[in-house]
């Protein structure tokens, strides 16, 4: 439905918004395995993808799903998978393979309570550190975290753009509240004509080197079957992709994996500031916790209390410098998380001991409520 030349807002859940964004981003392949609370992403795409000539496959498990997504991406398809806690754990080895082979793809992880099968239908934010350190070895991580349904849409679009530009897997890290809350959202697809062809060949086939490192971004990954011959392996490899045990090459390759993200922090870093200019207490929150933090902030401000909020949309790489700048003049930073302190450690690193960090944690399957934030602030 449209109003004039403008699309009208739609009533959607966060999971449905991810599915719509995937189609609008050009996704034509999804492989997954049903798991609460992400299953609506797969259910929606099982209907939507065939209508646009895409492929939906329910695999035998999460390991196979992640592997199929990598294969589809190497063949030239924009590819997505979706999961939650235990499934995210199973995908880690294949995610590491995508990192070292520099294959662009997106993993939507709708977080639920844990450990293990935990609380399948209840919210948590317990996979934050797993998103950064879930696989072995040294490599970067890119993880985006929406606070509302409209951001589930826009950050999914952004996830695909970043994954293509940097040739790396990108994680969309939602919690169950955002996945299942129903809100009005304005879905504005990107203009296809404005999207660069990030996989366009940049050199003749004989000269193409998919792992030649120069500048700040990798060369495009030319899909298999288009006349360009190269090798893909999880072993450390030379610039053609064939395995190499040369220690200098290994050092260079691993450093490149980190550098291509670190050198593009300006492209990656994304956050929201609310009333930080005169704040003497700075809340730090993301996802559903940020919704409660904003509600508490509005009440506190109406009472004359100077409370501000720093909300990262990009969780990894973590915005250390930006958070330190926002906390420069406050007397305390209050991280609010539905876990027992996964990003609070990073907050402490950001402020370097110059500002007290007084965290508010909640586990057990219920979101932090605005009243709980207000009560906590009484003691700060």
C-alpha positions in Angstrom: 0.0 0.0 0.0 1.3 3.5 -0.9 0.1 7.0 -0.2 0.8 9.1 -3.3 4.5 8.3 -4.2 5.4 7.4 -0.7 5.1 3.9 0.8 2.7 3.7 3.8 3.9 2.4 7.1 3.3 -1.3 7.7 2.5 -3.2 10.9 5.2 -5.8 11.3 7.2 -7.8 13.8 11.0 -7.4 13.9 11.4 -10.8 12.4 9.1 -10.0 9.5 11.0 -6.7 8.9 14.2 -8.7 8.6 12.6 -10.8 5.9 11.3 -7.8 4.0 14.7 -6.1 4.2 16.4 -9.3 2.9 14.3 -9.3 -0.2 14.8 -5.6 -0.7 18.6 -6.0 -0.3 18.6 -8.5 -3.1 18.8 -11.8 -1.1 17.8 -14.7 -3.3 19.0 -17.6 -1.1 18.1 -18.6 2.4 19.2 -21.7 4.3 18.1 -22.3 7.8 16.7 -24.6 10.4 13.7 -23.6 12.6 14.5 -22.3 16.0 12.6 -20.1 18.4 12.5 -17.1 18.5 13.8 -16.6 14.9 11.6 -18.9 13.0 9.3 -16.2 11.6 12.2 -15.0 9.5 12.5 -18.4 7.8 8.7 -18.8 7.6 8.3 -15.4 5.9 11.1 -16.0 3.4 9.8 -19.5 2.5 6.8 -17.6 1.0 8.6 -14.5 -0.3 11.7 -15.9 -2.0 10.0 -18.1 -4.6 8.0 -15.1 -5.7 11.2 -13.3 -6.7 13.0 -16.2 -8.2 14.9 -17.0 -5.0 15.6 -20.3 -3.2 14.6 -21.3 0.3 16.0 -24.4 1.8 15.3 -25.9 5.2 18.5 -27.8 6.0 19.0 -30.8 8.3 20.7 -28.6 10.9 22.3 -25.3 11.6 25.8 -26.4 10.6 24.5 -27.4 7.1 22.5 -24.2 6.9 25.5 -22.0 7.5 27.6 -24.0 5.0 24.9 -23.8 2.4 24.8 -20.0 2.8 28.6 -19.8 2.3 28.3 -21.9 -0.9 25.5 -19.8 -2.3 27.5 -16.6 -1.5 30.6 -17.9 -3.3 28.4 -18.7 -6.3 27.2 -15.0 -6.4 24.0 -15.0 -4.4 23.2 -12.6 -1.6 22.6 -15.1 1.2 21.0 -15.1 4.7 20.5 -17.5 7.5 18.7 -17.0 10.8 19.0 -18.7 14.2 19.1 -18.3 17.9 21.4 -19.3 20.8 22.1 -23.0 20.4 21.9 -22.8 16.6 24.3 -19.8 16.7 26.7 -22.0 18.6 26.5 -24.7 16.0 27.2 -22.2 13.2 30.5 -20.9 14.7 33.0 -23.2 12.8 31.4 -22.3 9.5 31.3 -18.6 10.4 35.1 -18.8 11.0 35.4 -20.4 7.5 33.5 -17.4 6.1 35.8 -15.0 7.9 39.1 -16.6 6.6 37.7 -17.1 3.1 36.3 -13.5 3.1 32.8 -14.6 1.9 30.1 -12.0 2.4 26.9 -13.3 4.1 24.5 -12.3 6.9 23.5 -14.2 10.0 20.4 -13.0 11.9 20.6 -14.2 15.6 17.5 -13.5 17.6 18.8 -14.0 21.2 16.9 -16.0 23.8 17.7 -17.1 27.4 20.5 -19.6 28.0 22.9 -21.4 28.6 22.1 -24.4 26.4 18.5 -24.6 25.3 17.7 -22.2 28.2 14.5 -20.2 27.8 13.5 -20.7 24.2 10.6 -18.2 24.2 12.0 -15.5 26.5 14.4 -12.6 25.8 18.0 -12.2 26.7 21.2 -10.5 25.4 23.5 -13.4 26.2 25.1 -13.9 22.8 26.9 -10.5 22.6 30.4 -11.9 23.4 29.7 -15.0 21.4 29.2 -12.8 18.4 32.7 -11.4 18.9 34.6 -14.4 20.1 32.5 -17.4 19.1 35.0 -18.9 16.7 38.7 -19.6 17.2 41.7 -17.6 15.9 42.2 -13.9 15.3 39.6 -12.3 13.0 37.2 -9.4 13.3 33.5 -9.4 14.0 30.8 -7.0 12.7 27.5 -7.1 14.6 24.6 -4.7 14.4 21.8 -4.4 17.0 18.4 -2.9 16.3 16.2 -1.3 19.0 12.9 -1.3 17.1 11.2 -2.9 14.1 12.1 -0.1 11.7 15.7 -0.6 12.6 15.4 -4.3 12.1 14.7 -3.4 8.5 17.3 -0.7 8.0 20.1 -2.5 9.8 19.4 -5.7 7.8 19.9 -3.6 4.6 23.1 -2.1 6.2 24.4 -5.6 7.1 24.3 -6.7 3.5 26.0 -3.6 2.3 28.8 -3.9 4.9 29.3 -7.7 4.2 29.7 -7.0 0.5 32.0 -4.0 0.9 34.3 -5.7 3.4 33.8 -9.3 2.3 33.0 -10.6 5.8 30.1 -12.2 7.6 27.9 -9.7 9.4 25.7 -10.6 12.4 22.3 -9.0 13.0 22.0 -9.4 16.7 18.4 -8.9 17.9 16.8 -10.0 21.1 13.4 -11.8 21.3 11.6 -8.6 22.2 12.6 -6.9 19.0 12.0 -10.1 17.0 8.4 -10.4 18.2 7.2 -6.9 19.0 4.7 -5.5 16.5 5.1 -1.9 15.4 4.5 0.4 12.5 7.5 0.6 10.3 8.2 2.5 7.1 10.0 0.2 4.7 11.9 2.2 2.0 13.8 -0.1 -0.3 17.2 1.2 -1.6 17.2 2.4 -5.2 18.8 -0.5 -7.2 20.4 2.0 -9.6 22.2 3.6 -6.7 23.7 0.3 -5.4 27.2 -0.3 -6.7 28.0 -3.6 -8.2 30.4 -4.7 -5.5 31.2 -8.0 -7.3 32.1 -6.5 -10.6 35.4 -7.8 -12.1 38.2 -5.4 -11.5 40.9 -7.2 -13.6 41.2 -9.7 -16.4 40.8 -13.3 -15.3 44.5 -14.1 -15.7 45.3 -11.2 -13.3 42.6 -11.7 -10.8 43.7 -12.3 -7.2 40.8 -12.6 -4.7 43.1 -12.3 -1.7 45.5 -9.6 -2.9 45.6 -7.1 0.0 46.0 -3.4 -1.0 44.3 -0.3 0.3 41.5 -0.5 2.9 39.0 -2.8 1.2 39.4 -6.2 -0.4 38.9 -6.8 -4.1 35.5 -7.9 -5.1 34.8 -11.6 -4.8 33.9 -12.7 -8.4 31.4 -15.5 -8.2 32.4 -19.0 -9.3 31.4 -19.8 -12.9 32.1 -16.4 -14.4 35.5 -17.3 -16.0 37.6 -16.4 -13.0 39.6 -19.3 -11.5 40.6 -19.3 -7.8 40.7 -21.5 -4.8 38.6 -21.3 -1.6 40.0 -23.0 1.6 39.8 -22.6 5.3 43.6 -23.0 5.5 45.6 -19.8 5.4 46.3 -19.2 1.8 48.2 -17.0 -0.7 46.6 -14.3 -2.8 45.2 -16.9 -5.3 43.4 -18.8 -2.4 45.7 -21.8 -2.5 47.0 -23.1 0.8 50.3 -21.6 2.1 52.4 -22.5 5.1 54.6 -19.4 4.6 54.7 -17.8 8.1 55.2 -14.3 6.7 52.1 -14.8 4.5 50.1 -16.1 7.4 51.0 -13.1 9.5 50.1 -10.8 6.7 46.8 -12.5 6.0 45.6 -12.6 9.7 46.6 -8.9 10.2 44.7 -8.0 7.0 41.5 -9.7 8.3 41.7 -7.4 11.3 42.9 -4.3 9.5 40.1 -4.2 6.9 37.6 -3.7 9.7 39.7 -1.5 11.9 40.7 0.8 9.0 37.0 1.2 8.2 35.7 2.0 11.7 34.2 5.3 10.4 32.1 3.3 7.9 31.1 0.8 10.6 30.5 2.8 13.7 26.9 3.8 14.3 25.2 5.0 17.5 22.5 7.2 18.9 23.0 9.9 21.5 20.1 11.1 23.6 20.4 14.2 25.9 24.1 13.7 26.5 25.1 17.4 26.3 24.3 18.3 29.9 24.1 14.7 31.3 25.7 13.9 34.6 24.7 10.2 34.4 25.0 8.4 31.1 23.0 5.3 30.4 24.4 2.7 28.0 21.9 0.3 26.5 21.1 -1.6 23.3 18.2 -3.6 21.8 15.1 -4.0 24.1 17.1 -2.6 27.0 17.5 0.7 25.2 13.7 1.0 24.9 13.4 0.8 28.7 16.4 3.2 29.1 14.7 5.8 26.9 11.4 5.6 28.8 13.3 6.0 32.1 15.3 8.9 30.7 12.2 10.8 29.7 10.7 10.4 33.2 14.0 11.3 34.8 14.3 14.4 32.7 10.7 15.4 33.6 11.9 15.3 37.2 14.8 17.6 36.5 17.5 14.9 36.6 20.2 15.1 34.0 20.3 11.7 32.4 21.6 10.9 28.9 21.8 7.8 26.8 24.5 6.2 24.5 23.0 3.5 22.3 25.2 1.6 19.9 23.7 0.3 16.7 27.0 -1.2 15.8 28.1 -3.4 18.8 31.2 -4.9 17.1 33.5 -3.2 16.5 32.8 -1.6 19.8 32.7 2.3 19.8 35.3 2.8 22.4 36.4 6.3 21.4 32.8 7.6 20.8 31.6 6.3 24.2 34.6 7.8 26.0 33.8 11.2 24.4 30.2 11.0 25.4 31.1 10.1 29.0 33.7 12.8 29.3 31.8 15.0 31.7 29.5 12.6 33.5 29.9 11.3 37.0 28.7 7.7 36.3 28.0 5.4 33.4 25.2 2.9 33.8 25.2 -0.1 31.4 21.9 -1.8 31.2 21.9 -5.4 29.9 19.8 -8.6 29.9 22.9 -10.6 30.8 25.5 -10.5 33.6 27.8 -7.9 32.1 28.9 -8.8 28.6 29.3 -5.3 27.2 29.8 -3.6 30.6 33.3 -4.9 30.4 33.8 -3.0 27.2 32.3 0.1 28.7 34.8 0.0 31.5 37.6 -0.3 29.0 36.3 2.7 27.1 36.2 5.0 30.0 39.6 3.8 31.3 38.7 4.1 35.0 38.1 7.9 34.6 34.3 7.5 35.3 32.6 5.0 37.7 30.7 2.2 35.9 27.6 1.1 37.8 25.9 -1.7 35.8 22.3 -2.8 36.0 21.9 -6.5 34.9 18.9 -8.7 34.6 18.6 -12.3 33.7 15.7 -14.8 34.0 13.7 -14.0 30.9 12.2 -10.6 31.6 13.3 -7.3 30.1 14.6 -4.6 32.3 11.6 -2.3 33.1 11.8 1.5 33.1 10.8 1.6 36.8 13.8 -0.7 37.6 16.1 1.8 35.8 14.6 4.7 37.7 15.0 2.9 41.0 18.5 2.0 40.2 19.4 5.6 39.4 18.3 6.6 42.9 21.5 4.9 44.2 23.9 6.3 41.6 
